[in-house]
Structure formats: C-alpha cells, structure tokens
Amino acid sequence: MTFAFLLESHFMPRSRTLHPLRRSELPQDAAELARFLIGKTLVRELRRNGETRRILARIVETEAYVPGDAAAHSFIGQTARNRSLFLERGHAYVYFCYGMHYMLNVSAEAEGTGAGVLFRAAEPLEGAERMQGFRTARDPRKIASGPGRLARAMHVKRTLDGLDITHVGPLWIAAPLRPVGEIAISVRIGITKEAHRPLRFFERGNPAVSGPRHMNE
C-alpha cells in the first residue's frame, strides 16, 4: 500500500462536498475564533499546467493572539510586515519564522484591530501524497503537526499573505466534513511572553495535534 492510500483511507471523510465559511460566520474575537476553527477544513488549491489540484486538511489545533497580547506580532502596532493582522477577520497572515519556515495565521477581529489565530496542526483529508511531496514525515499522522510543518505541507508561501480566505481561491476555509470531538484548552506553546494564557485549542485525542503528550490530554 502506498503512503497516500494509507493516510487518506484513515482520514478521508465520507462526503467531500465543500461549503466556504462566510465572514459573518466567523466570531469577531480571537479566542472564540480559535476555538471555532477546530474541525473546520483548510483548502489549498494549486494550479499547475492549467490544472487545479486540491489539498484538504482538517484543523485540529490553533492558538489565539488577542488584542494587547505581548506575544502577538500586532503588539508593536501596524507595520508593513504585520498589516494583514489588522485586516477584517478572515484574511491570511503569513510570515517567515526563524529563517526556516512559514507560519499561517488568520486575522481575527474588526479591521484596524491587530489580532490573529495561528494554525498549529491539521490532519490530511485529501492530497496526502502532495503534502508528503512538500515535506518528509515518517509518521503520516504528523505530516502537518506543528505550525511550520502545516504551512510546508499546505505549500503556504508569503504570496498568500493578505488573502481573503472566506472566498474560494488559492487558500480558503470550508465547513467541517465530519463532526468535531471534544475541544480542549491549554496554555500556549513555544513562546516566552504571556505563555501562561489559556489560548491554545485542540481536538482532544487527535494524533495529529502537536506538542508534548501531557499538554494534549
């Protein structure tokens, strides 16, 4: 059996009818949006040789960065680099981290208010072989486990920064393809400022969730 068959046969939903989420459906609060996005479908459409190829992943872990948050890029005020965080909720904010990988976020509040949600982990639903081509993962459950891995597996680049992801396009958010399990909350991971705040959300028991085991129970 191929890697893609094993992965997609495990995660593939019974129905793949996709319905974009409207902006009006998105909570206008970073923490509420982070929780709301668990179980939703992240869609990446890639065009090559005139053909559109699709990657679907189910969001299983997020982190909120709220207004006035010292850990948020928006804390210093609006700049050319972080301007997408100040857009109306539902726009992609993509930045390059530590000179190694991109990170995918979505703006989370009213226009002019800097806040966002970081996509920390997702499980593949469709296009697993393409995701594997963008990064190497021995464990298929971990192909998009962690924000850097997720962005690489979904072929997220800086060119997507500022994109409205409430409309069908290169990157967008769709309604869930299967019910979400129990949503758990923890402190945030991998930061030093205000790390104690309970702003990390994840689907309890999902093997694609990142972070140490004791924080996922």
N, C-alpha and C positions, 0 to 999 in steps of 0.2 A: 504494500500500500504506500502511496506517496504521502509526503508531508502534508500537502494541501488537502488530500482526501481525509486523512486522519483528523486534521484540525477542523475542517468545515463540517464533516459529518458529526463532530461533537458539539459544535456551537451553532450550526445552521438552524434558523427558525423555520417553522412550518410555512409561514407566509412571508413573502418579501415585498409586499405592497408598501411603498414608502409615501408618507404624507409629511411634507415640510411643516415644521413648527412655525406658527406666526409669531411676530414680535409681541403681539398682545397676549400670547400665552406665557411668555417668559416673565417670571416675577421680577419686579423692579427693586431688587435687593440682592446684594452679592451672596450673602449666606443662603437665602431662600433659593436663589438660582442654582447655587452649587448643589444643593440637595435635590432640586427639581430635575437636574440633568442626569442623575443616576438612572441608568436603564434606557436612556434615550439613544438614538442611533446617529453616529457620526458618519457622514457620507463624503467620500473623496472621489471626484471624477477626474480621470486623467485622459487627455487626448494624445493619441499617437498615430501617425499615418492616417489621419482622418477618422480614426475610430475612437470612441469613448469607452474607457474601461473603468470599472467601478470597484471601490473598496468600501466595505461596510464594517463598522466596528461598534460594539455596544459599550457605552460609557459606564465604567464600574467604580471610578474613583475621581474625586475632584477636591480642590481646595479653594476657599474663598479668600479674597483680599479686599477688605472693606474700606470705605472712605476713612481717611485719617490713620490708616494702618501703616505703621513704621516699616513693615516688611514689604509693602506694596511699592511697585515702581512709580506709582502716581503720587507717592508721599512728598516728593520734591516739587510737585507741580507739573504742569504740562510742558513737554519738550517735544522736539521733532521725533525723538525715538519712541516716546510713550503715548503719543497723541491718540492712538486708537483706543486706549483705555478710557478716554474722555468722550468717546462717541456714545450715542444712544445704545442701550443694551442690544446685544445680538451681533456685534462686529468682532471679527478675529483680531487678536493682538498677538503677534509673533515676534519673538526676539531670540537672539543668539546668546547662548549661555556658556560662560567659561571658555569661549573659543572652541567649543566641542560640538554642541548640538543645539537645535532649535527647540523652543518651548511654545506650545499652543495654549492660548487663553481666549476668553470671550469677554467683551465689555459687559458690565453688569448693572449699571444704574442709568439715571437720566443723563442726557447729553450735558457735558460740562462737569460731571462728577466722576472723578477718577476712581474706578473700582473694577475688579475683574474676577474671573474664575479660571483657575488653572486646570486643564485636563491632565490628570495624573496617570490614569490607566484605562485600558479598554480591552475587550475580548473580541477577536476576529469573528465576523459573521459571513463575509463573502470577500473573495480576493486574497485569501491567506497566502497563496503562492506569490502574489505580487508583493505583499507585505514582507514575506521572507526574502524576496529579492532585494529589498531596500535595507534589510538588516539581518544579522545572523542570530538565531536563538535556538539553543539546544532543546529547551522545553517549549513546546508550541503554546502553552498557556501563558508564557511570559513574553511573547513577541511584542506586546505593547504595554508591558508592565513597568511603569515609571514614565515621567513626562518626556524625557529625552527619547526613550525607546518608542513611545507612542507617536511623537512627531516624525521620527525617522520612518517608522513602519507605514505611516499615512502619507509619506512624501510631502511633509509640510516644509515650506520654504518661506523666506521673508517676503516673497512676492505676494503671499496671501494676506499679509498684514493689512488691516483696514477693511477686508472683505465683509460684506453683509451676509452672514451665514443663515439668515432667515429666508433666503431665496435659493432656489435650485441653481447651482453653479459649480465651480471647481471644488468648493468645500461648503457643506451645509449640514444642518441639524434636522433630523426627522423624528417622528413619533416612535415610541418603542415597538419592537417587533415581538416581544414577549414580556410577560409581567415581571416587575422588579421584585427582588426579595427584600429581606429586612435591610433597612438603611441604618448604618451605624455612624457614630461621630467620634472623632478623636482630635488631639492636638495636631498641629501641622508638622511636616517632616522636612528636614534639610535646610532649615533657616535658623538664624540666631536671634533676630528681633521678633518679639511677640510670638514666639513659637508655642507658648503655653495656651494660646487661644483655641477653643474647640471649633475649628473651621474646616476640618477635613471630613469629607463624607465618602462612604464606600458601601458597596453591597457586601454584607457580612457573609463570609464563607466562600466568596468567589475566588477561584485560584489565580485569576489574572490581576488581582489587587496587588499593589506594590507595598514596600515597607516591611519591617520586621514582623514576625508572626504575632508577637504579643500585642501589637497595635491593631491587629486585624480580627480580633476575637470579640 
